[in-house]
Structures are given as structure tokens and as C-alpha cells.
Amino acid sequence: MDNKVKAAFEQIHADDSLKENTRTAIYHHMESFGKTRQRSVRRFATAAACILTLVLAAGGYFSYTIPAAAISIDVNPSVELQVNIYGKVIDVKGYNADGVALADELSVNHSNYADAVNSILDNEQIKSCIASDELLEITVTSGWEKNAEKMRECISDETGIDIENIYCMVDQAEVEEAHLAGISFGKYRAYLELHEMNPEITVDDIRDLTMREIRDMIEEQSGANSSSADYGKGQGNGKGSGRENGQGNGQKNGQGNANENGTAKGQKNRKQ
């Protein structure tokens, strides 16, 4: 570009002073234009960076507040912890009178979910229930089954709770049904287990029961179902024995009579 400007000025017939001043003015103008363009680019880049930062910040905020999993803790108090994709508790809700009272006492928001469960286990009300031989059950739900299993194992490792007392519920429709019924999805999971054994039992029948009482009902129904099955098998054995005895006696008597009569007749005929 400099060479082109210089060549252009060499073709102009003017004194050297005028040409030099004109050339200097053009260079200054071009330099000023370049700086202005650079400032515009820098301003655009700065604005774009600010917008990107705002977008990322907004996205991070919304992703933090969206539940990705939940934990139901049921003894007599029933509470649920809403957990985001970062493993942090973002909400606590009680699902019965004792659960609401417990939720109001807890300060576990923004805690890691395993730490939150430990805090609940340290609550005096929960300690009192467990000391009274009440049963504690924990249920984990997530849209991703592997995540639910991972959380289940983590809670067991961090709290020392037997993993057999930590359950998974991956059917989100059942979680919604639980909430529509006004109970935690952990208690609803136990209800479904009981309802499968006795379809006449309704949610209202277990709504105010402790987990120990629900588990006792499950064991009772399991025993009743086993007794019914054993009784049915006894009737089958009785019928089988009757058929076997009837056939056996008939064959034995028939063969015995025939042989006996045949032998007796033969001996009698030879004597005669």
C-alpha cells in the first residue's frame, strides 16, 4: 500500500513540499482508520465475551436449580431431598406432619447429598425413632438408573447404612403417582410392594403408618400367602394319594382273585 501511494504521488506534478505534506496527511488518516478499526474489533470482542459470560452464568444458575435426582428418607417423618446434577441439595420437603417439622429444622441446602443424609441421621427426632426400634428406609430416584445406583452406593458408604435398606425407584411415573397421593415416593414404593401382595390395600391404609408398621404388614401378607400356597399343595397330595390307593388296591385284588381262583380250580380238577 505504501508503494502504491508513493508511486501515485510521483506522477503528480507539484512541488516536493506539497506532495510530502499530502502524503503525510494520508498516512495519518490511514493510521487513524486502522486504529479505529482495531478499537471496534476490540470492543466487539469485549461485548461478545461479556454476552458469553452472561449466557454461561445464566445456564449455570438454571442447571444448578433444576432437580436431577431425589432422596426419600422415611421412618415416621418422611422427607425428600431434591438433588441437582452437581450432587447438591437444592430443596427439602416434608410429606407428613413430622416430616414438615423436620424439614423446617434442617439446614442442608447446598450440601452434598451424602452429607445431608448424615445430618438428618444426626437429628434428635430421627435418633429417637431409631432408638425406639423404628425402621429407617432410604429410596433414591433419578432419570438415569446408573446415577441412582451410584448414589445408593455412595450413601451406604458415607453413612454406614446397610445397602439393603437403601432402594432405587427409576420409574418416574410412580414418583409422580406418589406425590399426587400426597406421600413420599419412598413410602409409596413400600406401598406398591404391599399392594402387590394384597390388592385390596389402598394408599389411605398406609398413609399414617410408620415404615416399621408397613414392613410388618408386608411380612404378615407374605406369611399369609405362603400358608395359602401350602394349603393348596396339601389338597393336591391328598387327591394323588387317593388315586394311587384306588388303583393299587384294584389291581392287587383283581390279580389275587384271578390267580387264586385259577389255581384252586386246577388243583380240584387234577384231584378228580
C-alpha positions, 0 to 999 in steps of 0.5 A, spaced: 500 500 500 505 504 501 508 503 494 502 504 491 501 511 494 508 513 493 508 511 486 501 515 485 504 521 488 510 521 483 506 522 477 503 528 480 506 534 478 507 539 484 512 541 488 516 536 493 513 540 499 506 539 497 506 532 495 510 530 502 505 534 506 499 530 502 502 524 503 503 525 510 496 527 511 494 520 508 498 516 512 495 519 518 488 518 516 490 511 514 493 510 521 487 513 524 482 508 520 486 502 522 486 504 529 479 505 529 478 499 526 482 495 531 478 499 537 471 496 534 474 489 533 476 490 540 470 492 543 466 487 539 470 482 542 469 485 549 461 485 548 461 478 545 465 475 551 461 479 556 454 476 552 458 469 553 459 470 560 452 472 561 449 466 557 454 461 561 452 464 568 445 464 566 445 456 564 449 455 570 444 458 575 438 454 571 442 447 571 444 448 578 436 449 580 433 444 576 432 437 580 436 431 577 435 426 582 431 425 589 432 422 596 426 419 600 428 418 607 422 415 611 421 412 618 415 416 621 417 423 618 418 422 611 422 427 607 425 428 600 431 431 598 431 434 591 438 433 588 441 437 582 446 434 577 452 437 581 450 432 587 447 438 591 441 439 595 437 444 592 430 443 596 427 439 602 420 437 603 416 434 608 410 429 606 407 428 613 406 432 619 413 430 622 416 430 616 414 438 615 417 439 622 423 436 620 424 439 614 423 446 617 429 444 622 434 442 617 439 446 614 442 442 608 441 446 602 447 446 598 450 440 601 452 434 598 447 429 598 451 424 602 452 429 607 445 431 608 443 424 609 448 424 615 445 430 618 438 428 618 441 421 621 444 426 626 437 429 628 434 428 635 427 426 632 430 421 627 435 418 633 429 417 637 425 413 632 431 409 631 432 408 638 425 406 639 426 400 634 423 404 628 425 402 621 429 407 617 428 406 609 432 410 604 429 410 596 433 414 591 430 416 584 433 419 578 432 419 570 438 415 569 438 408 573 446 408 573 446 415 577 441 412 582 445 406 583 451 410 584 448 414 589 445 408 593 452 406 593 455 412 595 450 413 601 451 406 604 458 408 604 458 415 607 453 413 612 454 406 614 447 404 612 446 397 610 445 397 602 439 393 603 435 398 606 437 403 601 432 402 594 432 405 587 425 407 584 427 409 576 420 409 574 418 416 574 411 415 573 410 412 580 414 418 583 409 422 580 403 417 582 406 418 589 406 425 590 399 426 587 397 421 593 400 426 597 406 421 600 413 420 599 415 416 593 419 412 598 413 410 602 409 409 596 414 404 593 413 400 600 406 401 598 406 398 591 410 392 594 404 391 599 399 392 594 402 387 590 401 382 595 394 384 597 390 388 592 385 390 596 390 395 600 389 402 598 394 408 599 389 411 605 391 404 609 398 406 609 398 413 609 399 414 617 403 408 618 410 408 620 415 404 615 416 399 621 408 398 621 408 397 613 414 392 613 410 388 618 404 388 614 408 386 608 411 380 612 404 378 615 401 378 607 407 374 605 406 369 611 399 369 609 400 367 602 405 362 603 400 358 608 395 359 602 400 356 597 401 350 602 394 349 603 393 348 596 399 343 595 396 339 601 389 338 597 393 336 591 397 330 595 391 328 598 387 327 591 394 323 588 394 319 594 387 317 593 388 315 586 394 311 587 390 307 593 384 306 588 388 303 583 393 299 587 388 296 591 384 294 584 389 291 581 392 287 587 385 284 588 383 283 581 390 279 580 389 275 587 382 273 585 384 271 578 390 267 580 387 264 586 381 262 583 385 259 577 389 255 581 384 252 586 380 250 580 386 246 577 388 243 583 380 240 584 380 238 577 387 234 577 384 231 584 378 228 580 
